[in-house]
Amino acid sequence: MPKILKKIKLKLIFIESLAAYFLVNGSQRIYVASQADQYELLALGKWEELESLISGSISEIIVTKAYWTFGIFIICIVTIGVLNWKNKISIINIILVSLIVFSFFPLGFFSTGLIFKYLNYLGGIFADDYGLSFFIGGCILSIIGITLLWLIFKQHNKRTVHNNV
């Protein structure tokens, strides 16, 4: 087996990709919650009210959300890269994680899916407000992503503790 294939850790790549996916989705939902008035008017098709609420064009809302999502993606990849570097894990793993998560963008995985229907329902139980419902769902997803990253970091530190003693 080639040396480069020995450095690839598929389980770690899968868990890190899942963590980044949850973090990006959670952050995206929190952003939508912060702009709830605009997104609610956009969803209802009330264009005149929406244009009076924003300073630019309607497409600016979508572009800003895309910038936000991409920024969170970069922060996640850098965080995972630092954790991998600290634990002496090959850079190939972070490259594969970034490619996997980045491939979710054009496929639309960040805005559709069965999980989001249940999150909307769960958020609707606690709040009638569109923004608060999205905020609750975003916090849940972000906590799941942070927990996955923390478990990975904790597992690697547990493996290397005997080397420090």
C-alpha positions as CSV (number, residue, x, y, z in Angstrom):
1,M,0.0,0.0,0.0
2,P,1.4,3.4,-0.9
3,K,2.7,5.6,2.0
4,I,0.1,8.3,1.3
5,L,-2.8,6.0,1.6
6,K,-1.6,4.9,5.1
7,K,-1.9,8.5,6.3
8,I,-5.6,8.8,5.3
9,K,-7.9,8.1,8.3
10,L,-11.4,7.5,6.8
11,K,-13.2,7.4,10.2
12,L,-11.6,10.7,11.2
13,I,-12.4,12.3,7.8
14,F,-16.0,11.2,8.1
15,I,-16.5,12.6,11.6
16,E,-14.7,15.9,10.9
17,S,-16.8,16.3,7.7
18,L,-20.0,15.7,9.7
19,A,-18.9,18.1,12.4
20,A,-18.1,20.8,9.8
21,Y,-21.5,20.1,8.1
22,F,-23.3,20.6,11.4
23,L,-21.4,23.7,12.2
24,V,-21.9,25.4,8.9
25,N,-25.6,24.5,8.9
26,G,-26.1,25.7,12.5
27,S,-24.3,28.9,11.8
28,Q,-26.3,29.4,8.7
29,R,-29.5,29.0,10.6
30,I,-28.4,31.4,13.3
31,Y,-27.6,33.9,10.6
32,V,-31.1,33.5,9.0
33,A,-32.5,34.0,12.5
34,S,-30.6,37.2,12.9
35,Q,-32.2,38.4,9.6
36,A,-35.6,36.8,10.3
37,D,-37.7,39.8,9.2
38,Q,-36.0,39.9,5.8
39,Y,-36.2,36.1,5.2
40,E,-39.8,35.9,6.4
41,L,-40.8,38.6,3.9
42,L,-38.8,36.8,1.2
43,A,-40.5,33.5,1.9
44,L,-43.9,35.1,1.8
45,G,-43.1,37.0,-1.5
46,K,-43.9,40.5,0.0
47,W,-41.5,42.3,-2.3
48,E,-42.5,45.8,-1.6
49,E,-42.2,45.5,2.1
50,L,-38.9,43.7,1.7
51,E,-37.5,46.4,-0.6
52,S,-38.4,49.1,2.0
53,L,-36.7,47.1,4.7
54,I,-33.3,46.6,3.0
55,S,-31.0,49.2,1.6
56,G,-29.8,47.3,-1.5
57,S,-31.4,44.8,-3.9
58,I,-33.1,41.6,-3.0
59,S,-30.3,39.6,-4.4
60,E,-28.0,41.2,-1.8
61,I,-29.7,39.0,0.9
62,I,-28.7,35.8,-0.9
63,V,-25.2,37.0,-1.6
64,T,-24.7,38.0,2.1
65,K,-25.9,34.6,3.2
66,A,-23.5,32.9,0.8
67,Y,-20.6,35.0,2.2
68,W,-21.6,34.1,5.7
69,T,-21.8,30.4,4.9
70,F,-18.4,30.4,3.1
71,G,-16.8,32.3,6.0
72,I,-18.1,29.8,8.5
73,F,-16.8,27.0,6.2
74,I,-13.3,28.6,6.2
75,I,-13.3,29.0,10.0
76,C,-14.4,25.3,10.4
77,I,-11.7,24.0,8.0
78,V,-9.0,26.1,9.7
79,T,-10.1,24.9,13.2
80,I,-10.1,21.3,12.1
81,G,-6.7,21.9,10.4
82,V,-5.2,23.3,13.6
83,L,-6.6,20.4,15.6
84,N,-5.1,17.9,13.1
85,W,-1.8,19.7,13.0
86,K,-1.6,19.7,16.8
87,N,-2.3,16.0,16.9
88,K,0.2,15.3,14.1
89,I,-2.4,14.1,11.6
90,S,-1.6,14.3,7.9
91,I,-2.6,17.4,5.9
92,I,-4.2,15.0,3.4
93,N,-7.1,14.4,5.8
94,I,-8.0,18.1,6.1
95,I,-7.8,18.5,2.3
96,L,-10.2,15.6,1.9
97,V,-12.5,17.0,4.6
98,S,-12.5,20.4,2.9
99,L,-13.3,18.9,-0.5
100,I,-16.1,16.8,0.9
101,V,-17.7,19.6,2.8
102,F,-17.2,22.1,-0.1
103,S,-18.9,19.7,-2.4
104,F,-22.0,20.1,-0.3
105,F,-22.4,23.7,-1.5
106,P,-23.4,23.1,-5.1
107,L,-25.5,20.1,-4.2
108,G,-27.7,22.1,-1.8
109,F,-27.2,20.0,1.3
110,F,-27.0,23.1,3.4
111,S,-30.5,24.2,2.8
112,T,-32.6,21.0,2.3
113,G,-33.2,17.7,4.0
114,L,-35.2,15.7,6.4
115,I,-33.2,16.9,9.4
116,F,-34.2,20.5,8.7
117,K,-37.9,19.6,8.6
118,Y,-37.7,18.1,12.1
119,L,-35.6,21.1,13.3
120,N,-38.2,23.5,12.1
121,Y,-40.9,21.4,13.8
122,L,-38.8,21.3,17.0
123,G,-38.2,25.0,16.9
124,G,-41.9,25.6,16.3
125,I,-42.7,23.8,19.5
126,F,-40.7,26.3,21.5
127,A,-41.5,29.4,19.5
128,D,-44.1,30.8,17.1
129,D,-41.6,33.3,15.8
130,Y,-39.7,32.4,12.6
131,G,-36.4,33.9,13.8
132,L,-36.5,32.2,17.2
133,S,-37.4,28.8,15.6
134,F,-34.3,29.1,13.3
135,F,-32.1,30.2,16.2
136,I,-33.1,27.2,18.3
137,G,-32.4,24.9,15.3
138,G,-29.1,26.6,14.6
139,C,-27.9,26.3,18.2
140,I,-28.8,22.6,18.2
141,L,-26.8,21.9,15.0
142,S,-23.9,24.0,16.2
143,I,-23.7,22.2,19.5
144,I,-23.7,18.9,17.7
145,G,-20.8,20.0,15.5
146,I,-18.8,21.4,18.4
147,T,-19.4,18.3,20.4
148,L,-18.1,16.1,17.5
149,L,-15.0,18.2,17.2
150,W,-14.5,18.1,21.0
151,L,-14.9,14.3,21.1
152,I,-12.3,14.0,18.3
153,F,-9.9,16.3,20.1
154,K,-10.5,14.5,23.4
155,Q,-9.9,11.1,21.8
156,H,-6.6,12.2,20.3
157,N,-5.4,13.7,23.5
158,K,-6.3,10.5,25.3
159,R,-4.1,8.5,22.9
160,T,-1.1,10.8,23.3
161,V,-1.2,11.3,27.1
162,H,1.1,8.4,27.8
163,N,3.8,10.0,25.6
164,N,3.8,13.1,27.8
165,V,4.2,11.3,31.2
